[in-house]
């Protein structure tokens, strides 16, 4: 379990809706600290879970499949073990194979279509570890074959929120890290 300095709310003290969210996270990752801590500020948990994930990530204009792909790639890059534990099943549920998941670091046209390759490169540009990330004219052109500019903005917003929440989770010690995580505790 993560070693956060912040107070955890006991599951029994949470409203039923938050207990359900906590249980789902715990089943996926074995690490419910994010909900335990954020239960003290239910409006923030609502922002993350309902407004962001419910309305944008699982809703929005861009197919969820691409957002699942970008989210998993970011958690792989950032080294968030807790995130990877929930993002791998999300990617699989969206149709990505074990072979594709294993090959995300060095994707090929044999495993990914053109749109997926462009999304993976966009995720590389958005990663917290890429201080020089940029939407180049070439990447924009490849993304534009499959996504409108509004779609590109939505994908970028999804990745920005996910990246920001990952950084917050690392800073507050709410998640487990992979051995290679550059955001060491």
PyMOL commands that set and color helices and strands:
alter all, ss='L'
color gray80, all
select helices_A, chain A and resi 11-13+16-29+33-57+64-78+81-93+98-102+104-106+114-126+137-144+149-171
alter helices_A, ss='H'
color red, helices_A
deselect
rebuild
show_as cartoon
